[in-house]
Amino acid sequence: EVEKKFPDKGIKISEKWESENKINTAFTFEDMVTKGTKAVMDITFFPLTSAKTAKLKTSYKREHVNAGVSCDVDMEEGPKLHGHIVTGYKGWLLGVESSFDTAKSALMKTNFIVGYQADDIQVHTKIQGYSD
């Protein structure tokens, strides 16, 4: 694995040749737009088959919110979009996640999460709204 960091600019570049004979290259950008933001471009290349995939992930994390959007690009299957947001306040958590297949113009899943956590109890539930 090779890694190069530019901490003053919030940039990290890494490349890894894995045992499954694939090469991963990732470009990471943190806190460039505003504090709590992160963007990662992850590219995978399979030398034996010449197949390529790419993922673009963005996230925003602060004290009471965690949100993200990602796009998985498979050159054969087309892009898939994923998004999530979770917010919490005074022990309560509320979240939603969803995925969309652009090639099929179809919603792949939508899930809702509700939870509560205190010193002596923790309760959470997941409501699966739609799944293909």
N, C-alpha and C positions, 0 to 999 in steps of 0.2 A: 504494500500500500504506500502510495506517495501522497503527501498532504502539504499544502502551502497555505499559510494563513497571513492575512493582512488585518490585524486586530484594530488598527486605528481607522480603517475604512469599513470594518464589519464584514469582510469577505473571506471565505474559505473555499479552496479548490482541492478536491481529493479524487484520486483515481485508484482503483483496486482491480486486480485480476484475480478472480475467484476460482476455486477448485472445479466448479461446474463449467469451466472454460468460457467465462463471460467477463467482459470488461465493463465496470461501472465507473462513470465519471459524474461527479456532483459539484455543482456550483452553489454555494450558500451565501445569502446576503441577510444580515441581521441588523435591525434598528436603523435602516437607511431612510425609510420614509418617516417613521416616528418610533418612539420607544415601544417595544413589545411586538414589532412586526418582524416576520421572517419569511424569506422566499428561498426555495430550493428547486433547482433544475437538475434532475437526475436522469442521465442517459445511459442506457445499457446496450451493448453491442455483443452479439454472439458470432465470433469469427468463423466457426465451422459452417454455419448456415447463412451468414450475412444478415440475420434478423436484427432489427433495431426496435427499441421501445424508449419512450421518454415519459417522464412524470414532472409536472410542475406543481409544486405545493406552496401555498401561501398560508400564513397563520398570523393571528393577532392575539396576544395574551396580556391581560391586565389583571388587577386584583379580583374583579367580579365577573370577568367575561373571558371566554376562550372560543375563538371562532377560526374557521379555516375553510379554504376552497382549494381543491386539487383537480388536476386534469391528467388522466392516464391516456397516453397516446400509443396505441398499438398500430403499426403501419398496415396490418391486415384487417383488423377488426374495427378500427376507427376510434375516436376519442370517447372517453367516458368522464363525466363531470361528477364530483363528489363535494358535498358541503356539510358543515356542521357548525352549531353554535351551542354553547353551554354557558349559562349564567347562574350565579349563586349569590345568596344574600341571607345572612343570619341563619345558617344551617340548611336552607332550602336550595335545591338544585333543580334546574329546568333545562332541558336540552332537546335538540332536534337534529337529525342527520338525514340526508337524502342523496340519492345517486340517480344520474340520468345518462342513458346510452344515446349518444347523438346519431350514431349510424342507424339505429332502429327507431329513433324519435320516441323512446319509451322510458318511462320512469322505472328504475330498477328496484328502488326501495325507499321507504320513508319510515323512520322510527322516531318515537317520542320517549323521552326519559324524564321521570320525576323522582326526586329523592329528598330525604330529610336526614340530617345527622346531628346528634347531640352527644353529650358525654356518655350517656348510658343506653342509647338506642341509635340504630341506623336502619332506615327503611328506604328501599328504592324499587322502582318498577319500570319496565320497558313495554311500551305499546308499539307493536309492529303494525304499522299502518298499511304498507303495501310492499309486496315482494314478488318479483317475477320468477 
